[in-house]
Amino acid sequence: MRSSIQDVMDRYRRPKPRSQKEAAYIAIKRKILSGHAKPGEWLAENAEAEALGIGRTPVREALIELEHENLVKIAPRKGVLVAPVSVEDIRDVYEMREVLDCMAVRLAIGRVPEDELNSFEDLFRELLKHPDYDPAEELIEIDRAFHDLILRCSGNRWLMDIAGLLLDRSQLIRVISHKHPGRMEESWHEHLGLIKAGRENDVASAERWALVHVANARESVIQSIMP
């Protein structure tokens, strides 16, 4: 099981950062999207620099870039706030994803390499056999790697950029709902349905699975935050 996950993560792991700013950007973004820094929490620039063993300037530059992506809010003389999540955010993000996820799978049908489909299919089936497997950060990265594969195979660079930002925002939102009972298992089933549709070049079915996936993700988030 662990080796299957490692194989996928090794295949889709990004290259080593080329600068201190890029290293800070990757590290802080991972900290946010994995839930180690939750929406509404404050980040200390000095502490982040010290943890990374670099100066404050590359950390500050990384935080500015993350603010442009709406993952943090920089408050002068106060600090850096991980972007809060509201019900309106959830609605807006998932409404956009309904459109863009369908476009992505429509364009990617027939373009995803067979070996990559096989790799993810084997992994999702293995995960379904181990529903108690719960390193949340790894599970979220696996899900993101699958979505990134679909986007890359869509061949549309604008779609990759815009949908990528929405997926980042979705991950920020999902840190409050990944413990929703049964949601990860549902997600693996949805991905397997999408893979099956892709193998059969069934665009309509692939779009239906994409919509089901987005709708279920939205509902799990909303149920998680409702009193």
N, C-alpha and C positions, 0 to 999 in steps of 0.2 A: 504493500500500500504506500509506504513512505517513499519507496523508490519511484513509483509511478508519478507521484506528485513532484518529486525532485526532477524527473525527466522533463515534465512539462515546464516547470519553472526555469530550468536551465535553458530550454529552447527559446523562451520568450523573455528572459531576463535582459534588461537593457545594458548597453556597453558601460564601462566604467566612466565616471564623470571626467570631463576634460579640464575643469577649473574648480576652484574653491566655491565659486558662486553656484555652479551646477551641482556640486556635491551637497551644498547647503539646501538648495532648492529640492533635490531629490529626497534628502533625509527628512526635511520638515514636511514636505508634501506626504511622504509615506507615513509619518507620525500622525498627520491629520486624517488621512483616508483610512488608516487602519484602526482609528478610534483611540489611539493612545493620547491624543489631544482632541477632546470632544467639542462639538459646537457650543459656543458661549464661554469657553475657557480662555484664559489669558496666556500668551506666550511671552517669555522674557528674552529679549534679544541677547543680553549678556549670557544667560544660561544656555541658550542654543549654541552660541559661539564657543563657549567653554566645553560643552558636551562634544562638539565636533572637532575641537582642537584647532580652530581657525579664528581669524579676526572678525570683528563686528561688521566691517564693510561688506564682505561677500554675503553675510547673513542678511544684512539690511537689503541688499540688492535682490536676494532671493525672495524676501518677504514682499518687496514691491511687486515682483512678478506674480507671486501668489495672490496678491490683492487684485491684480488685473484679471486673474482667473476667478475672482469672487470666492476664494477659499478662506481668506482672512480679511480683517478690517484693521487698518492702521490708524490709531487714535493718537494724535500729537500729544506729547507729555503724559500719556497714559500707558501706552504699550500696544500690543498686537493681540487682537481678539480673533479666535477661530470663528468663522462666520456662523452666526446662529441659523437655525432652521425653523421656518414657520410653515403653517399649513398652506399658505399661498405659494411658498417655495416648492413644496411637494407637488401641488397641483400643476404649477407652471412647468416644472422640470419633466414630469411624467406626461403631460400633454404634448410637449415637444418630442419626447422620446417615442411616443406612439407613431409620430410621422417619420422621424429619422431612422428608427430601428427597422421599420418596414422597408424604407428605401434602401437601407444597407443590405438587408437579406435579399431583396429583389435584385440588386446589382451583383451581389456576391454569388448567387446561384450559378453553379457550373464552374466557378473560378477557384474554389477552395481546394487545395491539394489533398489528394486522397489520404496521404500519410498523416496529415494534420487532423483530418476528420477522424481517422482511426485512433490517433493518440488521445484526443479528447473523449471520444466515445468510450474507449476502454477506461479512462479515468473516471468519467461520470458513473459508469456502471459499478466501478470499484467503490466509489464514494457511497453509492446507494446501499452497498452491502455493509457499510460501516457508518450508520446514522449518528453514532455517538462521537465520531471523529470531529474534534472541535477546536483546532487552532484557528480562531476567527480570521486572523490576518491572512493565513494561507488560503482559506476558502474564498475570501474576497478577491485575492490576487488571481486565483484560478478562474473565477467568474469573469474578472476583468480581462484576463488573457484571451478568453474565448470571444468576448465582444470585440476586442482589438483585432483578433484574427478576421472576423467578419468585416470590420471596417476596412482593414488593409486590403482584403480581397474584393471590396466594392470597387476599388480603382479610382475613387473620387476623392481627391485631396481636400477639397472644401468640406465634404461630408466628414472625413476623418477628423479634421480640426474642430468643427462645430460639435459633432457628436461626442468627440473626446472630452470637450469641456463639460458637456451634459453628463457624461459618465462619471467624471470627477465629482460633479455636484451630487450625483446619485449615490456615489460611495460615501460622501460626507453625510448624506441623509441616512444611508443604510446602517451606519454605526449605531443608530438608536433602535434598529429593528432586527439585527442579525440573529438575536436570540428568540425571535418570534417562532413558536413551536412549529416544526415541520417545514419552515419556509425554504431552507437550503435544499431539502429533499425535493420539494416541488420544483425548485429552480433547476436541479439536475435533470428531472423528468422533462421539463420544458426544453432544455438544451438538446436532450436526446431526440425529442420530437422534431426539433429544427434540423438536426443532423440528418435524420431519416428523410425529411422533406428535401433537403439539399441533395442527398444521394439520388433521389427520384426526380430531380429537377422540377419539383412541384412548387412553383412560385406562390400560388394561392395558399397552400398549406403552410409554407414557410412564413408567410406574412401573418397567418392566423396564430402560429406559435409565438411569433415576435410580439403580437398584441397581447396574447395571454400572459406572456412573461412580464411585460410592462405593467399590465393591469394588476396581476397578483403581487408584484413588488410594491406597487403603490398602496394597495389595500393593507399589506402587512405593516408598512410604515405608519399609515394612518391609525390602524388598530393599536400599534405600539405606543403612540403618543396620546391617544384618547384616554381621558380619566375613567 
